[in-house]
Amino acid sequence: MKTIRGVTPEDRLQLAGLFEAVGLFEPRELVELADMLQGYFAGDLGPEHHWLAYHDDAGLRGAAYYAPDASPERAAPGTWNLYFIGVLPESQGSGCGSALLRHVEEVLASNGAFDLLVETSGRESFEATRSFYRKHGYTVVTRVSDAYGAGDDKVIFRKRLAGI
C-alpha cells in the first residue's frame, strides 16, 4: 500500500539514508538536512513546517519538507518554499516524487497558498531535478550566478497554485 504521511521520529534512520542515497548533497548539506529534521522533531520550527514521508510495502521511499517562505524579501504571506524533496534512487521514476509534489501543492492550494517556490542548484548533476520541476509546471523565476559557490548557481522555480 502506498501512503503519504507526516514523518515520525521512527523514520529518522531511513530519512538519513534517503538524504545520503539521493547522491546530490555535500557533507555539510547532509548535516543541514539532519539539523532541519532534528529541529522539526524538537518542535523548534513551528507548526507550519511540514515533513512528509512516502511509504510503500518496502518502507520509506521518499520525503518532502515545506514551510512558509521566510526570506527577508518575502513578498506575500501566501508564498511557501519546498525545501526538500527526494526519492531513493531505486524508486525514482515510479511516481513517488510526483505524488509527494502533488500532495504538497494540493494541501497548500486548499489552504489558500498561491505560490510554491523551489531553490535548487544549477550544477549539471542537478539537471534531472530541474527537469522534474519543469515537467510539473514550474518555471524559473531567477538564476543567481555562483550563489552556492564558484560555478554553482542558485535556480529558483515557482508554480502558481491559486489566484491572488
N, C-alpha and C positions, 0 to 999 in steps of 0.2 A: 504494500500500500504506500502511496506517495502522499506526504503531508508537508505543509509549511507551518511552522510554529515558532514561538519565541524560544530563544536558546535558554538552556538551564546550566547551572554550574557543572552538572554531569557531562556536558558537551565540551568542556574546556580542552581536554586532550585531543579530541577529534578536531576541534577548531584549530588548535595549534598545528596539528598535522596538515590540515587543509591550507593554512596560511603558507606553510613551507612547500607543500606539494604543488601549489599553483606555479611556483618557479619564477615569479616575476619580481620578487621583493628582495631588497638588500637586507643584510642582517639588522641594521638599525631600524628599517621599516617593519621587520618582523617583531622587533621589540615594541615599536609604537602600536602595532595592531594588538599585541598581547596586553599592553597598558590600557588601550581603549576598552578592551573586553573586561579587564580587571576593574576599571572604573565603573563600567556598566553594572557588574555584579555587586560592587560595593555600594551602588546607589549614588555615586558621585556625579553622574552625568545628567540626572533629571529624568522626569517621566516621558519626555518627548523623544528620547533616544531609544532606538529600536534595533535589536539584533534578531535576525530570523535564521532559522535552520531549515534546510530542505532534507527530508529523510525519505528513504525508501526501504524496502525489505533488507537491504545490505547495510543500512545505517546512514549516518550523515554524509550527504553527497555535495552540499553546497551551503553557502551562508551569505547574508547581506546585512549591512549596517547603514541606517539612515537616521537623520536628525534635521531639525530646522537649520537653515543657513545661519551661521554665526559670524560670518566675515564682517569686518568693520564697514565695508562698503555695501552692506545688505540693503537692498532697495525696498523690499516689501516683506511683510510677515508671512505671506503665502509661499515663500521660496524655501525649498528643502534641498539638502545635499545627500546624495548616495555616496557614502564614504568608502564602502567596500562591497564588492560582490565577487564571489569566487566559487568555482566548481572544481572538484577533484579531476585531474587530467583524464582518468578513465571514464568519467561521466560527462565530459564536455561533448557537446553536440547532441545530447539526449533530450534537451528541452528544459533541463533543470534550471539553468541560468535565466532563460526566458520566463519560466514560471515564477521565479523569485522576483524578477524585474516587474512583471505584470502585477504581481501581488502588491508590491510596494506602490506602484502607480495607482492601482485601484483604491488602496487604503487611503492614500494621500488625497486623491481626487474626491473621494466620498466625504472627506473631512474638510473640503474647501481649499486645499492647496492648489496653486496654479502653475508652479514651475518646479521641475526637478533638475538640479544641476549635478554634473559628474565631472570631477577632475581626474585626468589620467596623464600618463607620460607620453611624450612624443617620440620616445625611443622606438626603434624598429621592432624590438621584442614585444611591444605593446600594440602592434598593428591589428592582431586578431581582436584585442579588446576594443580598439576604436571602431573596427568593422562591426562588432556586436552592437555597439550603441547606434551606429548609423542604420543598421538593419532594423532597429526598434524605434526609428523615427526621431532620434536625437540629432541635433545639428551643432556644429562647432560655433560657439559664440566668440571665442577668443583663443589665441595661442600666445603664450608668453615665452619668449626665447630664453633658454638657459635658466629657467626658474628653479629647476631641481639640481642644477649643476651644468657644467660645460657640456653642450650638446644634448641636453635633456630638457626639452621644452615642456611646459605645462599646457595641456589641451583641455579646455573647458567646454563640455557639451551641455545642451539644455533641451528639455522637452516641455512644451506647454501642456499641462494636464487639464486645465479648465479655463474658461473665460475669466477675465478680471472684472 
